[in-house]
Amino acid sequence: MAAEKLYDSIIIGAGPGGLQAAIYLGRYNRRVLLIDRGGGRTSHALHIENFLTQKKIPGREIISLGIEQARSFHVEIVKGTVTNIVKDQHFEVSAEEEKYPSRFVIVSSGATENLPPIENIHKFFGDSFFTCIDCDGYRTTGKKLVVVGNSLHTVHLALAMREMYTEDVTLMLYTMTVPTVYLEELEENGIRIAGGRPKRLVGDSRLEGIEMEDGGIVACEVVMSNFGYKLNDSFLNTLHLKKDSDNFKYATSRSFESSCDGLYIVGPLSGNDQAIIAAGEGALVAIELKKRLLEQ
Ligand SMILES: Cc1cc2nc3c(=O)[nH]c(=O)nc-3n(C[C@H](O)[C@H](O)[C@H](O)COP(=O)(O)OP(=O)(O)OC[C@H]3O[C@@H](n4cnc5c(N)ncnc54)[C@H](O)[C@@H]3O)c2cc1C
């Protein structure tokens, strides 16, 4: 079944990026549809403490307040998963058996963490098991920390955590061995290297350590995991958009327009993975669309 009306903009994803764009466009009295499947990364953030004016706010609350605010400016919000976008004269966005036409599209569908196969992660996720230095590095201050990963980047992360947050750092690499050029620096910084594979996070209400496959326990209060994330972008495949030099994120202009005219991409799909940055990018795109819609 085809939805009749032509939207000025369809926004994919009700995270900070999409909601901020929706609020701006709603306040330009534009016809805006926001499609969201729910359960994004922001809703997994137990407490966000680096968002201006919010000393400590659960990610879920940012989302629910943002949805309420966007609705108050007449933004239509539907629950659903976008599966495809095609462009002819206008964009046509497919979600849940519906096809929605629009002049512009803003993609703010975020990313999904790659988590290592360690039991009990979800019990401690966001509380003492972290995946992002910018989000939660501060919360490891002065604590007994394990940095777990499997790349050179993980070694750099352990050194950065030591410099900024805590003297008590253990580096745990899955299959990789630490390159010898780093051994001296790690030792100088008092960073321990744990061998073997982690199996399970242990502790009742508080994290107490990581049980290894050989049964040994590496004591810790917090874990910083470093396995990156995948982009929520499968619905963009048919557009064959340009990517960056690592062929991972999408290449965009300074106003976040992708290589497809009229399709904008914000948040971790094109750049940084921080709530306030995604929100700023959403605002910026909306201001750009204000101009382009007036020109049309
Ligand atoms: C545990 C944790 C703690 C964090 N702490 C902080 C912090 O302290 N400070 C900070 O700035 N940032 C923090 N972040 C990161 C922050 O949440 C992200 O930077 C932010 O989510 C990016 O916003 P976004 O709008 O791009 O994406 P998201 O918030 O991920 O929202 C994307 C939305 O799009 C939806 N979606 C995806 N695919 C589709 C599809 N095909 N169709 C429809 N909808 C779709 C998702 O379900 C989701 O609702 C944290 C993240 C996590 C996981």
The ligand as an SDF file (V2000), in Angstrom:
LIG
                    3D

 53 58  0  0  0  0  0  0  0  0999 V2000
   26.1620    2.2460   26.9020 C   0  0  0  0  0  0  0  0  0  0  0  0
   26.2670    3.5400   26.1080 C   0  0  0  0  0  0  0  0  0  0  0  0
   26.6030    4.7020   26.7650 C   0  0  0  0  0  0  0  0  0  0  0  0
   26.6980    5.8880   26.0610 C   0  0  0  0  0  0  0  0  0  0  0  0
   27.0010    7.0150   26.7420 N   0  0  0  0  0  0  0  0  0  0  0  0
   27.0850    8.1840   26.0810 C   0  0  0  0  0  0  0  0  0  0  0  0
   27.4220    9.3730   26.7850 C   0  0  0  0  0  0  0  0  0  0  0  0
   27.6350    9.3450   27.9980 O   0  0  0  0  0  0  0  0  0  0  0  0
   27.5010   10.5120   26.0630 N   0  0  0  0  0  0  0  0  0  0  0  0
   27.2750   10.5490   24.7180 C   0  0  0  0  0  0  0  0  0  0  0  0
   27.3450   11.6300   24.1220 O   0  0  0  0  0  0  0  0  0  0  0  0
   26.9800    9.4500   24.0370 N   0  0  0  0  0  0  0  0  0  0  0  0
   26.8490    8.2660   24.6830 C   0  0  0  0  0  0  0  0  0  0  0  0
   26.5680    7.1190   23.9930 N   0  0  0  0  0  0  0  0  0  0  0  0
   26.5170    7.1550   22.5310 C   0  0  0  0  0  0  0  0  0  0  0  0
   25.2640    7.7790   22.0290 C   0  0  0  0  0  0  0  0  0  0  0  0
   24.1620    7.0420   22.4710 O   0  0  0  0  0  0  0  0  0  0  0  0
   25.3780    7.8000   20.5020 C   0  0  0  0  0  0  0  0  0  0  0  0
   26.3570    8.6830   20.1340 O   0  0  0  0  0  0  0  0  0  0  0  0
   24.1560    8.2730   19.9260 C   0  0  0  0  0  0  0  0  0  0  0  0
   23.2920    7.1880   20.0750 O   0  0  0  0  0  0  0  0  0  0  0  0
   24.2290    8.6170   18.4500 C   0  0  0  0  0  0  0  0  0  0  0  0
   22.9960    9.0800   18.1710 O   0  0  0  0  0  0  0  0  0  0  0  0
   22.2060    8.6460   16.8830 P   0  0  0  0  0  0  0  0  0  0  0  0
   20.9950    9.5020   16.8480 O   0  0  0  0  0  0  0  0  0  0  0  0
   23.0980    8.6920   15.7160 O   0  0  0  0  0  0  0  0  0  0  0  0
   21.8490    7.0750   17.0630 O   0  0  0  0  0  0  0  0  0  0  0  0
   21.0150    6.2040   18.0850 P   0  0  0  0  0  0  0  0  0  0  0  0
   20.8150    6.8290   19.4000 O   0  0  0  0  0  0  0  0  0  0  0  0
   21.6480    4.8560   18.0410 O   0  0  0  0  0  0  0  0  0  0  0  0
   19.5870    6.1110   17.4150 O   0  0  0  0  0  0  0  0  0  0  0  0
   19.3830    5.4830   16.1940 C   0  0  0  0  0  0  0  0  0  0  0  0
   17.9530    5.0220   16.1040 C   0  0  0  0  0  0  0  0  0  0  0  0
   17.7210    4.5390   14.7780 O   0  0  0  0  0  0  0  0  0  0  0  0
   16.9960    3.3420   14.8570 C   0  0  0  0  0  0  0  0  0  0  0  0
   17.2060    2.5390   13.6440 N   0  0  0  0  0  0  0  0  0  0  0  0
   18.3190    1.8700   13.2560 C   0  0  0  0  0  0  0  0  0  0  0  0
   18.1140    1.2360   12.0880 N   0  0  0  0  0  0  0  0  0  0  0  0
   16.8330    1.5340   11.7330 C   0  0  0  0  0  0  0  0  0  0  0  0
   16.0350    1.1690   10.6210 C   0  0  0  0  0  0  0  0  0  0  0  0
   16.4780    0.3820    9.6430 N   0  0  0  0  0  0  0  0  0  0  0  0
   14.7530    1.6270   10.5660 N   0  0  0  0  0  0  0  0  0  0  0  0
   14.2630    2.4150   11.5580 C   0  0  0  0  0  0  0  0  0  0  0  0
   14.9780    2.7900   12.6410 N   0  0  0  0  0  0  0  0  0  0  0  0
   16.2620    2.3580   12.7160 C   0  0  0  0  0  0  0  0  0  0  0  0
   17.5530    2.6740   16.1110 C   0  0  0  0  0  0  0  0  0  0  0  0
   16.6960    1.6690   16.5600 O   0  0  0  0  0  0  0  0  0  0  0  0
   17.6390    3.8640   17.0410 C   0  0  0  0  0  0  0  0  0  0  0  0
   16.4120    4.0810   17.7240 O   0  0  0  0  0  0  0  0  0  0  0  0
   26.4600    5.9120   24.6550 C   0  0  0  0  0  0  0  0  0  0  0  0
   26.1170    4.7270   23.9960 C   0  0  0  0  0  0  0  0  0  0  0  0
   26.0110    3.5530   24.7020 C   0  0  0  0  0  0  0  0  0  0  0  0
   25.6280    2.2900   23.9730 C   0  0  0  0  0  0  0  0  0  0  0  0
  1  2  1  0
  2  3  1  0
  2 52  2  0
  3  4  2  0
  4  5  1  0
  4 50  1  0
  5  6  2  0
  6  7  1  0
  6 13  1  0
  7  8  2  0
  7  9  1  0
  9 10  1  0
 10 11  2  0
 10 12  1  0
 12 13  2  0
 13 14  1  0
 14 15  1  0
 14 50  1  0
 15 16  1  0
 16 17  1  0
 16 18  1  0
 18 19  1  0
 18 20  1  0
 20 21  1  0
 20 22  1  0
 22 23  1  0
 23 24  1  0
 24 25  2  0
 24 26  1  0
 24 27  1  0
 27 28  1  0
 28 29  2  0
 28 30  1  0
 28 31  1  0
 31 32  1  0
 32 33  1  0
 33 34  1  0
 33 48  1  0
 34 35  1  0
 35 36  1  0
 35 46  1  0
 36 37  1  0
 36 45  1  0
 37 38  2  0
 38 39  1  0
 39 40  1  0
 39 45  2  0
 40 41  1  0
 40 42  2  0
 42 43  1  0
 43 44  2  0
 44 45  1  0
 46 47  1  0
 46 48  1  0
 48 49  1  0
 50 51  2  0
 51 52  1  0
 52 53  1  0
M  END
$$$$
